Structures are given as C-alpha cells and as structure tokens.
Amino acid sequence: MTQALPQSDKTPKTKRGKERRAQILAAAEEVIGTLGYASASIVEITRAARTAPGTFYVYFDGKEQVFRELVEEMGNITRSVVAEAVADAPDRLSAERAGLSAFLRFSVERPTLYRIVEEARFVDIEAYRAYFTRFGEGYQAHLDAALASGEISEGDSEVRAWVLMGIAKSLGERMVLWEDAPDHDRVVDAAFALIENGLKP
C-alpha cells in the first residue's frame, strides 16, 4: 500500500486563513506550472498571490512543500473528476471511455497542474511515485471487480492498470504539452478502440 506523504503542521484554522492559503497555492500552480520548479521563486509566487513574501511562510515551510501539495492536489482532483464521470457507466468498458475522456479534458483545463506532475519525477520522486501508485491501486481494484463480474477478459489487473494509466498519461502529455488545440474526440475514439479491441485483427 502507498504510504502517506508527510504533512505540514501549518494548516490554518480560520476561514480567512484557509482562503489565503488556497490563494497562495493557486498562484504557485500558475507560477511553477508556467516557469518550472527551478525558475519559480517564492517572491514570484507571492506576487502572483498578491500577498507579502513573509505571509508565504505562515502557511508553508518552503517551495518544496507547495510543489508536493500541488502534485497531491492533481491526484485528488483528477480522481474526483474521473469518479464523477464514470459513476453512471453501465459497465467497465464504458467506464474506461468516460474516464479517459474526463481525464484528458481536465488535463487540458488545468495544464499547469499537469506540467507540475510531469516535472515531479525530477523534482520530488517520492511524490511522483505516490501519485501514480495510488492511482494504480485504485485502478487495479476496479479491474479486479470487473473481472469478477465477467465484464472484461481474463488478465493481470495490476499490469493492465499500469498499461491503461500509461495510455492516459502519454495522451495527456501530447494534448497538454505538445498542442494548443488537440482533436479531443479523435484521440479518445482511437485510444478507446485500442483498449476495447486490442491490436489483433
């Protein structure tokens, strides 16, 4: 199982404090996601958040903590978006299509957050591994359930989960990092056809 990453003890208690912390986190997403981790500074983050540099340290220990929280936020939000998209799916294959489509649309809507996760493999490998491991464990559980109910063919659910995650990750990179206006429907249709039918003629 995935171990929880260490949390900060600077969680605000008041509504105003929570709003200010969220404001700084949103600014950090924009600055780090645009400039990259190495080039982004706390001064630039607080400038974007319209707050004093000293305020940053009221809520965060440093840029490392902000970066890690953004990776975790991408995971939490993405799981929520995908879960909502597949909630009414009648079977696993329908859920695969709906989930892939929702993931790619969300990645296009939040490109800075997607870039931060991609950069995490170089900046914070622990957060990067935790992000994908948590996804993999949940994905495997869904595939195991679909296998048990006869909705999908026999196979190794763990390997399949990581293969399917790899498809989504690669397509996300292409759609978010390489293109400004990708053909979403064409990408989802082609990817799902491969997932549903494989390569065998």
mmCIF file of the C-alpha atoms, coordinates in Angstrom:
data_MODEL
# 
_entry.id   MODEL 
# 
loop_
_atom_site.group_PDB 
_atom_site.id 
_atom_site.type_symbol 
_atom_site.label_atom_id 
_atom_site.label_alt_id 
_atom_site.label_comp_id 
_atom_site.label_asym_id 
_atom_site.label_entity_id 
_atom_site.label_seq_id 
_atom_site.pdbx_PDB_ins_code 
_atom_site.Cartn_x 
_atom_site.Cartn_y 
_atom_site.Cartn_z 
_atom_site.occupancy 
_atom_site.B_iso_or_equiv 
_atom_site.pdbx_formal_charge 
_atom_site.auth_seq_id 
_atom_site.auth_comp_id 
_atom_site.auth_asym_id 
_atom_site.auth_atom_id 
_atom_site.pdbx_PDB_model_num 
ATOM 1   C CA . MET A 1 1   ? 0.000   0.000   0.000   1.00 0.00 ? 1   MET A CA 1 
ATOM 2   C CA . THR A 1 2   ? 1.052   3.622   -0.569  1.00 0.00 ? 2   THR A CA 1 
ATOM 3   C CA . GLN A 1 3   ? 2.464   5.410   2.451   1.00 0.00 ? 3   GLN A CA 1 
ATOM 4   C CA . ALA A 1 4   ? 1.050   8.861   3.189   1.00 0.00 ? 4   ALA A CA 1 
ATOM 5   C CA . LEU A 1 5   ? 3.417   11.706  2.460   1.00 0.00 ? 5   LEU A CA 1 
ATOM 6   C CA . PRO A 1 6   ? 4.381   13.932  5.408   1.00 0.00 ? 6   PRO A CA 1 
ATOM 7   C CA . GLN A 1 7   ? 2.015   16.811  6.055   1.00 0.00 ? 7   GLN A CA 1 
ATOM 8   C CA . SER A 1 8   ? 2.733   20.313  7.320   1.00 0.00 ? 8   SER A CA 1 
ATOM 9   C CA . ASP A 1 9   ? 1.543   21.484  10.733  1.00 0.00 ? 9   ASP A CA 1 
ATOM 10  C CA . LYS A 1 10  ? 0.707   24.948  9.344   1.00 0.00 ? 10  LYS A CA 1 
ATOM 11  C CA . THR A 1 11  ? -2.917  24.221  8.452   1.00 0.00 ? 11  THR A CA 1 
ATOM 12  C CA . PRO A 1 12  ? -4.931  27.418  9.089   1.00 0.00 ? 12  PRO A CA 1 
ATOM 13  C CA . LYS A 1 13  ? -7.867  27.294  11.484  1.00 0.00 ? 13  LYS A CA 1 
ATOM 14  C CA . THR A 1 14  ? -9.837  30.330  10.279  1.00 0.00 ? 14  THR A CA 1 
ATOM 15  C CA . LYS A 1 15  ? -11.823 30.763  7.079   1.00 0.00 ? 15  LYS A CA 1 
ATOM 16  C CA . ARG A 1 16  ? -9.684  33.748  6.134   1.00 0.00 ? 16  ARG A CA 1 
ATOM 17  C CA . GLY A 1 17  ? -6.519  31.762  6.699   1.00 0.00 ? 17  GLY A CA 1 
ATOM 18  C CA . LYS A 1 18  ? -7.787  28.869  4.586   1.00 0.00 ? 18  LYS A CA 1 
ATOM 19  C CA . GLU A 1 19  ? -8.706  31.249  1.779   1.00 0.00 ? 19  GLU A CA 1 
ATOM 20  C CA . ARG A 1 20  ? -5.297  32.942  1.895   1.00 0.00 ? 20  ARG A CA 1 
ATOM 21  C CA . ARG A 1 21  ? -3.517  29.578  1.839   1.00 0.00 ? 21  ARG A CA 1 
ATOM 22  C CA . ALA A 1 22  ? -5.614  28.447  -1.140  1.00 0.00 ? 22  ALA A CA 1 
ATOM 23  C CA . GLN A 1 23  ? -4.804  31.728  -2.886  1.00 0.00 ? 23  GLN A CA 1 
ATOM 24  C CA . ILE A 1 24  ? -1.069  31.132  -2.463  1.00 0.00 ? 24  ILE A CA 1 
ATOM 25  C CA . LEU A 1 25  ? -1.404  27.535  -3.634  1.00 0.00 ? 25  LEU A CA 1 
ATOM 26  C CA . ALA A 1 26  ? -3.288  28.637  -6.763  1.00 0.00 ? 26  ALA A CA 1 
ATOM 27  C CA . ALA A 1 27  ? -0.622  31.231  -7.501  1.00 0.00 ? 27  ALA A CA 1 
ATOM 28  C CA . ALA A 1 28  ? 2.085   28.605  -7.020  1.00 0.00 ? 28  ALA A CA 1 
ATOM 29  C CA . GLU A 1 29  ? 0.335   26.327  -9.500  1.00 0.00 ? 29  GLU A CA 1 
ATOM 30  C CA . GLU A 1 30  ? 0.356   29.074  -12.123 1.00 0.00 ? 30  GLU A CA 1 
ATOM 31  C CA . VAL A 1 31  ? 3.936   30.214  -11.498 1.00 0.00 ? 31  VAL A CA 1 
ATOM 32  C CA . ILE A 1 32  ? 5.556   26.790  -11.126 1.00 0.00 ? 32  ILE A CA 1 
ATOM 33  C CA . GLY A 1 33  ? 3.445   25.272  -13.885 1.00 0.00 ? 33  GLY A CA 1 
ATOM 34  C CA . THR A 1 34  ? 4.470   28.055  -16.250 1.00 0.00 ? 34  THR A CA 1 
ATOM 35  C CA . LEU A 1 35  ? 8.106   28.690  -15.322 1.00 0.00 ? 35  LEU A CA 1 
ATOM 36  C CA . GLY A 1 36  ? 9.083   25.280  -13.970 1.00 0.00 ? 36  GLY A CA 1 
ATOM 37  C CA . TYR A 1 37  ? 10.152  24.439  -10.431 1.00 0.00 ? 37  TYR A CA 1 
ATOM 38  C CA . ALA A 1 38  ? 13.754  25.664  -10.668 1.00 0.00 ? 38  ALA A CA 1 
ATOM 39  C CA . SER A 1 39  ? 12.869  29.038  -12.183 1.00 0.00 ? 39  SER A CA 1 
ATOM 40  C CA . ALA A 1 40  ? 9.885   29.778  -9.960  1.00 0.00 ? 40  ALA A CA 1 
ATOM 41  C CA . SER A 1 41  ? 10.623  31.773  -6.799  1.00 0.00 ? 41  SER A CA 1 
ATOM 42  C CA . ILE A 1 42  ? 8.646   32.378  -3.651  1.00 0.00 ? 42  ILE A CA 1 
ATOM 43  C CA . VAL A 1 43  ? 8.757   36.107  -4.430  1.00 0.00 ? 43  VAL A CA 1 
ATOM 44  C CA . GLU A 1 44  ? 7.070   35.467  -7.786  1.00 0.00 ? 44  GLU A CA 1 
ATOM 45  C CA . ILE A 1 45  ? 4.517   33.166  -6.168  1.00 0.00 ? 45  ILE A CA 1 
ATOM 46  C CA . THR A 1 46  ? 3.574   35.707  -3.513  1.00 0.00 ? 46  THR A CA 1 
ATOM 47  C CA . ARG A 1 47  ? 3.477   38.479  -6.114  1.00 0.00 ? 47  ARG A CA 1 
ATOM 48  C CA . ALA A 1 48  ? 1.018   36.425  -8.148  1.00 0.00 ? 48  ALA A CA 1 
ATOM 49  C CA . ALA A 1 49  ? -0.984  35.771  -4.965  1.00 0.00 ? 49  ALA A CA 1 
ATOM 50  C CA . ARG A 1 50  ? -0.905  39.493  -4.138  1.00 0.00 ? 50  ARG A CA 1 
ATOM 51  C CA . THR A 1 51  ? 0.478   38.905  -0.689  1.00 0.00 ? 51  THR A CA 1 
ATOM 52  C CA . ALA A 1 52  ? 3.712   39.642  1.153   1.00 0.00 ? 52  ALA A CA 1 
ATOM 53  C CA . PRO A 1 53  ? 6.612   37.144  0.858   1.00 0.00 ? 53  PRO A CA 1 
ATOM 54  C CA . GLY A 1 54  ? 6.618   36.687  4.623   1.00 0.00 ? 54  GLY A CA 1 
ATOM 55  C CA . THR A 1 55  ? 2.993   35.535  4.515   1.00 0.00 ? 55  THR A CA 1 
ATOM 56  C CA . PHE A 1 56  ? 4.057   32.537  2.458   1.00 0.00 ? 56  PHE A CA 1 
ATOM 57  C CA . TYR A 1 57  ? 5.894   31.052  5.454   1.00 0.00 ? 57  TYR A CA 1 
ATOM 58  C CA . VAL A 1 58  ? 2.846   31.395  7.672   1.00 0.00 ? 58  VAL A CA 1 
ATOM 59  C CA . TYR A 1 59  ? 1.236   28.628  5.614   1.00 0.00 ? 59  TYR A CA 1 
ATOM 60  C CA . PHE A 1 60  ? 4.101   26.706  4.006   1.00 0.00 ? 60  PHE A CA 1 
ATOM 61  C CA . ASP A 1 61  ? 7.554   25.540  5.029   1.00 0.00 ? 61  ASP A CA 1 
ATOM 62  C CA . GLY A 1 62  ? 9.002   26.233  1.590   1.00 0.00 ? 62  GLY A CA 1 
ATOM 63  C CA . LYS A 1 63  ? 8.635   25.815  -2.142  1.00 0.00 ? 63  LYS A CA 1 
ATOM 64  C CA . GLU A 1 64  ? 9.175   22.049  -1.791  1.00 0.00 ? 64  GLU A CA 1 
ATOM 65  C CA . GLN A 1 65  ? 6.044   21.676  0.322   1.00 0.00 ? 65  GLN A CA 1 
ATOM 66  C CA . VAL A 1 66  ? 3.948   23.734  -2.087  1.00 0.00 ? 66  VAL A CA 1 
ATOM 67  C CA . PHE A 1 67  ? 5.143   21.633  -5.003  1.00 0.00 ? 67  PHE A CA 1 
ATOM 68  C CA . ARG A 1 68  ? 4.306   18.393  -3.231  1.00 0.00 ? 68  ARG A CA 1 
ATOM 69  C CA . GLU A 1 69  ? 0.858   19.620  -2.303  1.00 0.00 ? 69  GLU A CA 1 
ATOM 70  C CA . LEU A 1 70  ? 0.186   20.571  -5.910  1.00 0.00 ? 70  LEU A CA 1 
ATOM 71  C CA . VAL A 1 71  ? 1.077   17.043  -7.029  1.00 0.00 ? 71  VAL A CA 1 
ATOM 72  C CA . GLU A 1 72  ? -1.288  15.655  -4.402  1.00 0.00 ? 72  GLU A CA 1 
ATOM 73  C CA . GLU A 1 73  ? -3.981  18.134  -5.446  1.00 0.00 ? 73  GLU A CA 1 
ATOM 74  C CA . MET A 1 74  ? -3.732  16.975  -9.059  1.00 0.00 ? 74  MET A CA 1 
ATOM 75  C CA . GLY A 1 75  ? -4.235  13.407  -7.857  1.00 0.00 ? 75  GLY A CA 1 
ATOM 76  C CA . ASN A 1 76  ? -7.172  14.252  -5.613  1.00 0.00 ? 76  ASN A CA 1 
ATOM 77  C CA . ILE A 1 77  ? -8.977  16.402  -8.158  1.00 0.00 ? 77  ILE A CA 1 
ATOM 78  C CA . THR A 1 78  ? -8.350  14.015  -11.044 1.00 0.00 ? 78  THR A CA 1 
ATOM 79  C CA . ARG A 1 79  ? -9.681  11.031  -9.096  1.00 0.00 ? 79  ARG A CA 1 
ATOM 80  C CA . SER A 1 80  ? -12.772 13.051  -8.204  1.00 0.00 ? 80  SER A CA 1 
ATOM 81  C CA . VAL A 1 81  ? -13.318 14.175  -11.813 1.00 0.00 ? 81  VAL A CA 1 
ATOM 82  C CA . VAL A 1 82  ? -12.898 10.656  -13.180 1.00 0.00 ? 82  VAL A CA 1 
ATOM 83  C CA . ALA A 1 83  ? -15.067 9.097   -10.452 1.00 0.00 ? 83  ALA A CA 1 
ATOM 84  C CA . GLU A 1 84  ? -17.885 11.511  -11.269 1.00 0.00 ? 84  GLU A CA 1 
ATOM 85  C CA . ALA A 1 85  ? -17.514 10.817  -14.998 1.00 0.00 ? 85  ALA A CA 1 
ATOM 86  C CA . VAL A 1 86  ? -17.764 7.040   -14.610 1.00 0.00 ? 86  VAL A CA 1 
ATOM 87  C CA . ALA A 1 87  ? -20.400 6.979   -11.854 1.00 0.00 ? 87  ALA A CA 1 
ATOM 88  C CA . ASP A 1 88  ? -23.250 6.166   -14.230 1.00 0.00 ? 88  ASP A CA 1 
ATOM 89  C CA . ALA A 1 89  ? -21.292 3.932   -16.615 1.00 0.00 ? 89  ALA A CA 1 
ATOM 90  C CA . PRO A 1 90  ? -23.191 0.651   -17.193 1.00 0.00 ? 90  PRO A CA 1 
ATOM 91  C CA . ASP A 1 91  ? -20.046 -1.469  -17.451 1.00 0.00 ? 91  ASP A CA 1 
ATOM 92  C CA . ARG A 1 92  ? -16.260 -1.350  -17.213 1.00 0.00 ? 92  ARG A CA 1 
ATOM 93  C CA . LEU A 1 93  ? -15.593 -0.657  -20.877 1.00 0.00 ? 93  LEU A CA 1 
ATOM 94  C CA . SER A 1 94  ? -17.999 2.280   -20.839 1.00 0.00 ? 94  SER A CA 1 
ATOM 95  C CA . ALA A 1 95  ? -16.251 3.489   -17.694 1.00 0.00 ? 95  ALA A CA 1 
ATOM 96  C CA . GLU A 1 96  ? -12.873 3.263   -19.442 1.00 0.00 ? 96  GLU A CA 1 
ATOM 97  C CA . ARG A 1 97  ? -14.021 5.532   -22.243 1.00 0.00 ? 97  ARG A CA 1 
ATOM 98  C CA . ALA A 1 98  ? -15.735 8.034   -19.950 1.00 0.00 ? 98  ALA A CA 1 
ATOM 99  C CA . GLY A 1 99  ? -12.789 8.102   -17.559 1.00 0.00 ? 99  GLY A CA 1 
ATOM 100 C CA . LEU A 1 100 ? -10.209 8.625   -20.298 1.00 0.00 ? 100 LEU A CA 1 
ATOM 101 C CA . SER A 1 101 ? -12.245 11.430  -21.829 1.00 0.00 ? 101 SER A CA 1 
ATOM 102 C CA . ALA A 1 102 ? -12.714 13.154  -18.464 1.00 0.00 ? 102 ALA A CA 1 
ATOM 103 C CA . PHE A 1 103 ? -9.014  12.852  -17.589 1.00 0.00 ? 103 PHE A CA 1 
ATOM 104 C CA . LEU A 1 104 ? -7.891  14.383  -20.872 1.00 0.00 ? 104 LEU A CA 1 
ATOM 105 C CA . ARG A 1 105 ? -10.406 17.220  -20.679 1.00 0.00 ? 105 ARG A CA 1 
ATOM 106 C CA . PHE A 1 106 ? -9.346  18.026  -17.131 1.00 0.00 ? 106 PHE A CA 1 
ATOM 107 C CA . SER A 1 107 ? -5.670  17.970  -18.115 1.00 0.00 ? 107 SER A CA 1 
ATOM 108 C CA . VAL A 1 108 ? -6.360  20.474  -20.889 1.00 0.00 ? 108 VAL A CA 1 
ATOM 109 C CA . GLU A 1 109 ? -8.323  22.675  -18.471 1.00 0.00 ? 109 GLU A CA 1 
ATOM 110 C CA . ARG A 1 110 ? -5.511  22.627  -15.876 1.00 0.00 ? 110 ARG A CA 1 
ATOM 111 C CA . PRO A 1 111 ? -2.311  22.414  -17.963 1.00 0.00 ? 111 PRO A CA 1 
ATOM 112 C CA . THR A 1 112 ? -0.118  23.973  -15.286 1.00 0.00 ? 112 THR A CA 1 
ATOM 113 C CA . LEU A 1 113 ? -1.119  21.306  -12.770 1.00 0.00 ? 113 LEU A CA 1 
ATOM 114 C CA . TYR A 1 114 ? -0.460  18.584  -15.350 1.00 0.00 ? 114 TYR A CA 1 
ATOM 115 C CA . ARG A 1 115 ? 3.018   20.006  -16.051 1.00 0.00 ? 115 ARG A CA 1 
ATOM 116 C CA . ILE A 1 116 ? 3.795   20.035  -12.338 1.00 0.00 ? 116 ILE A CA 1 
ATOM 117 C CA . VAL A 1 117 ? 3.065   16.309  -12.055 1.00 0.00 ? 117 VAL A CA 1 
ATOM 118 C CA . GLU A 1 118 ? 5.280   15.625  -15.071 1.00 0.00 ? 118 GLU A CA 1 
ATOM 119 C CA . GLU A 1 119 ? 8.100   17.639  -13.519 1.00 0.00 ? 119 GLU A CA 1 
ATOM 120 C CA . ALA A 1 120 ? 7.729   15.826  -10.195 1.00 0.00 ? 120 ALA A CA 1 
ATOM 121 C CA . ARG A 1 121 ? 9.729   12.863  -11.479 1.00 0.00 ? 121 ARG A CA 1 
ATOM 122 C CA . PHE A 1 122 ? 12.773  15.156  -11.470 1.00 0.00 ? 122 PHE A CA 1 
ATOM 123 C CA . VAL A 1 123 ? 11.893  17.374  -8.503  1.00 0.00 ? 123 VAL A CA 1 
ATOM 124 C CA . ASP A 1 124 ? 10.182  15.048  -5.984  1.00 0.00 ? 124 ASP A CA 1 
ATOM 125 C CA . ILE A 1 125 ? 10.309  11.392  -6.981  1.00 0.00 ? 125 ILE A CA 1 
ATOM 126 C CA . GLU A 1 126 ? 8.570   10.324  -3.771  1.00 0.00 ? 126 GLU A CA 1 
ATOM 127 C CA . ALA A 1 127 ? 5.525   12.467  -4.571  1.00 0.00 ? 127 ALA A CA 1 
ATOM 128 C CA . TYR A 1 128 ? 5.621   11.315  -8.188  1.00 0.00 ? 128 TYR A CA 1 
ATOM 129 C CA . ARG A 1 129 ? 5.649   7.632   -7.219  1.00 0.00 ? 129 ARG A CA 1 
ATOM 130 C CA . ALA A 1 130 ? 2.925   8.154   -4.602  1.00 0.00 ? 130 ALA A CA 1 
ATOM 131 C CA . TYR A 1 131 ? 0.744   9.911   -7.187  1.00 0.00 ? 131 TYR A CA 1 
ATOM 132 C CA . PHE A 1 132 ? 0.851   7.044   -9.676  1.00 0.00 ? 132 PHE A CA 1 
ATOM 133 C CA . THR A 1 133 ? 0.907   4.239   -7.115  1.00 0.00 ? 133 THR A CA 1 
ATOM 134 C CA . ARG A 1 134 ? -2.313  5.478   -5.553  1.00 0.00 ? 134 ARG A CA 1 
ATOM 135 C CA . PHE A 1 135 ? -3.919  5.665   -8.972  1.00 0.00 ? 135 PHE A CA 1 
ATOM 136 C CA . GLY A 1 136 ? -2.641  2.204   -9.816  1.00 0.00 ? 136 GLY A CA 1 
ATOM 137 C CA . GLU A 1 137 ? -4.030  0.614   -6.659  1.00 0.00 ? 137 GLU A CA 1 
ATOM 138 C CA . GLY A 1 138 ? -7.478  2.087   -7.231  1.00 0.00 ? 138 GLY A CA 1 
ATOM 139 C CA . TYR A 1 139 ? -7.450  1.203   -10.910 1.00 0.00 ? 139 TYR A CA 1 
ATOM 140 C CA . GLN A 1 140 ? -6.446  -2.379  -10.164 1.00 0.00 ? 140 GLN A CA 1 
ATOM 141 C CA . ALA A 1 141 ? -9.309  -2.736  -7.683  1.00 0.00 ? 141 ALA A CA 1 
ATOM 142 C CA . HIS A 1 142 ? -11.836 -1.604  -10.310 1.00 0.00 ? 142 HIS A CA 1 
ATOM 143 C CA . LEU A 1 143 ? -10.420 -4.017  -12.885 1.00 0.00 ? 143 LEU A CA 1 
ATOM 144 C CA . ASP A 1 144 ? -10.494 -6.877  -10.366 1.00 0.00 ? 144 ASP A CA 1 
ATOM 145 C CA . ALA A 1 145 ? -14.171 -6.147  -9.723  1.00 0.00 ? 145 ALA A CA 1 
ATOM 146 C CA . ALA A 1 146 ? -14.913 -6.014  -13.455 1.00 0.00 ? 146 ALA A CA 1 
ATOM 147 C CA . LEU A 1 147 ? -13.070 -9.290  -13.978 1.00 0.00 ? 147 LEU A CA 1 
ATOM 148 C CA . ALA A 1 148 ? -15.003 -10.972 -11.183 1.00 0.00 ? 148 ALA A CA 1 
ATOM 149 C CA . SER A 1 149 ? -18.309 -9.879  -12.711 1.00 0.00 ? 149 SER A CA 1 
ATOM 150 C CA . GLY A 1 150 ? -17.325 -11.058 -16.181 1.00 0.00 ? 150 GLY A CA 1 
ATOM 151 C CA . GLU A 1 151 ? -17.255 -7.586  -17.733 1.00 0.00 ? 151 GLU A CA 1 
ATOM 152 C CA . ILE A 1 152 ? -13.702 -7.928  -19.065 1.00 0.00 ? 152 ILE A CA 1 
ATOM 153 C CA . SER A 1 153 ? -11.482 -10.778 -20.212 1.00 0.00 ? 153 SER A CA 1 
ATOM 154 C CA . GLU A 1 154 ? -9.044  -12.666 -18.000 1.00 0.00 ? 154 GLU A CA 1 
ATOM 155 C CA . GLY A 1 155 ? -5.739  -10.943 -17.368 1.00 0.00 ? 155 GLY A CA 1 
ATOM 156 C CA . ASP A 1 156 ? -3.337  -9.446  -14.833 1.00 0.00 ? 156 ASP A CA 1 
ATOM 157 C CA . SER A 1 157 ? -5.202  -6.492  -13.337 1.00 0.00 ? 157 SER A CA 1 
ATOM 158 C CA . GLU A 1 158 ? -2.089  -4.822  -11.951 1.00 0.00 ? 158 GLU A CA 1 
ATOM 159 C CA . VAL A 1 159 ? -0.284  -4.815  -15.288 1.00 0.00 ? 159 VAL A CA 1 
ATOM 160 C CA . ARG A 1 160 ? -3.441  -3.759  -17.098 1.00 0.00 ? 160 ARG A CA 1 
ATOM 161 C CA . ALA A 1 161 ? -3.974  -0.870  -14.697 1.00 0.00 ? 161 ALA A CA 1 
ATOM 162 C CA . TRP A 1 162 ? -0.496  0.496   -15.381 1.00 0.00 ? 162 TRP A CA 1 
ATOM 163 C CA . VAL A 1 163 ? -0.846  -0.004  -19.138 1.00 0.00 ? 163 VAL A CA 1 
ATOM 164 C CA . LEU A 1 164 ? -4.124  1.933   -19.152 1.00 0.00 ? 164 LEU A CA 1 
ATOM 165 C CA . MET A 1 165 ? -2.613  4.652   -16.968 1.00 0.00 ? 165 MET A CA 1 
ATOM 166 C CA . GLY A 1 166 ? 0.302   4.839   -19.380 1.00 0.00 ? 166 GLY A CA 1 
ATOM 167 C CA . ILE A 1 167 ? -2.053  5.402   -22.289 1.00 0.00 ? 167 ILE A CA 1 
ATOM 168 C CA . ALA A 1 168 ? -3.795  8.247   -20.481 1.00 0.00 ? 168 ALA A CA 1 
ATOM 169 C CA . LYS A 1 169 ? -0.502  9.771   -19.350 1.00 0.00 ? 169 LYS A CA 1 
ATOM 170 C CA . SER A 1 170 ? 1.021   9.725   -22.837 1.00 0.00 ? 170 SER A CA 1 
ATOM 171 C CA . LEU A 1 171 ? -2.091  11.166  -24.434 1.00 0.00 ? 171 LEU A CA 1 
ATOM 172 C CA . GLY A 1 172 ? -2.259  13.819  -21.736 1.00 0.00 ? 172 GLY A CA 1 
ATOM 173 C CA . GLU A 1 173 ? 1.309   14.829  -22.498 1.00 0.00 ? 173 GLU A CA 1 
ATOM 174 C CA . ARG A 1 174 ? 0.555   15.060  -26.206 1.00 0.00 ? 174 ARG A CA 1 
ATOM 175 C CA . MET A 1 175 ? -2.626  17.053  -25.677 1.00 0.00 ? 175 MET A CA 1 
ATOM 176 C CA . VAL A 1 176 ? -1.347  19.338  -22.912 1.00 0.00 ? 176 VAL A CA 1 
ATOM 177 C CA . LEU A 1 177 ? 2.350   19.831  -23.575 1.00 0.00 ? 177 LEU A CA 1 
ATOM 178 C CA . TRP A 1 178 ? 2.571   19.488  -27.335 1.00 0.00 ? 178 TRP A CA 1 
ATOM 179 C CA . GLU A 1 179 ? -0.630  21.011  -28.739 1.00 0.00 ? 179 GLU A CA 1 
ATOM 180 C CA . ASP A 1 180 ? -2.777  24.049  -28.056 1.00 0.00 ? 180 ASP A CA 1 
ATOM 181 C CA . ALA A 1 181 ? -5.968  22.725  -29.650 1.00 0.00 ? 181 ALA A CA 1 
ATOM 182 C CA . PRO A 1 182 ? -5.970  18.920  -29.922 1.00 0.00 ? 182 PRO A CA 1 
ATOM 183 C CA . ASP A 1 183 ? -8.814  16.971  -31.503 1.00 0.00 ? 183 ASP A CA 1 
ATOM 184 C CA . HIS A 1 184 ? -10.167 15.506  -28.274 1.00 0.00 ? 184 HIS A CA 1 
ATOM 185 C CA . ASP A 1 185 ? -12.822 13.252  -29.785 1.00 0.00 ? 185 ASP A CA 1 
ATOM 186 C CA . ARG A 1 186 ? -10.446 11.759  -32.363 1.00 0.00 ? 186 ARG A CA 1 
ATOM 187 C CA . VAL A 1 187 ? -7.892  10.967  -29.672 1.00 0.00 ? 187 VAL A CA 1 
ATOM 188 C CA . VAL A 1 188 ? -10.436 9.387   -27.318 1.00 0.00 ? 188 VAL A CA 1 
ATOM 189 C CA . ASP A 1 189 ? -12.090 7.391   -30.113 1.00 0.00 ? 189 ASP A CA 1 
ATOM 190 C CA . ALA A 1 190 ? -8.789  5.958   -31.357 1.00 0.00 ? 190 ALA A CA 1 
ATOM 191 C CA . ALA A 1 191 ? -7.486  5.184   -27.877 1.00 0.00 ? 191 ALA A CA 1 
ATOM 192 C CA . PHE A 1 192 ? -10.704 3.529   -26.766 1.00 0.00 ? 192 PHE A CA 1 
ATOM 193 C CA . ALA A 1 193 ? -10.834 1.412   -29.918 1.00 0.00 ? 193 ALA A CA 1 
ATOM 194 C CA . LEU A 1 194 ? -7.419  0.043   -28.954 1.00 0.00 ? 194 LEU A CA 1 
ATOM 195 C CA . ILE A 1 195 ? -8.469  -0.502  -25.330 1.00 0.00 ? 195 ILE A CA 1 
ATOM 196 C CA . GLU A 1 196 ? -11.688 -2.244  -26.319 1.00 0.00 ? 196 GLU A CA 1 
ATOM 197 C CA . ASN A 1 197 ? -10.427 -4.350  -29.220 1.00 0.00 ? 197 ASN A CA 1 
ATOM 198 C CA . GLY A 1 198 ? -6.640  -4.559  -28.938 1.00 0.00 ? 198 GLY A CA 1 
ATOM 199 C CA . LEU A 1 199 ? -4.396  -4.887  -31.983 1.00 0.00 ? 199 LEU A CA 1 
ATOM 200 C CA . LYS A 1 200 ? -5.434  -8.344  -33.106 1.00 0.00 ? 200 LYS A CA 1 
ATOM 201 C CA . PRO A 1 201 ? -7.267  -8.192  -36.472 1.00 0.00 ? 201 PRO A CA 1 
# 
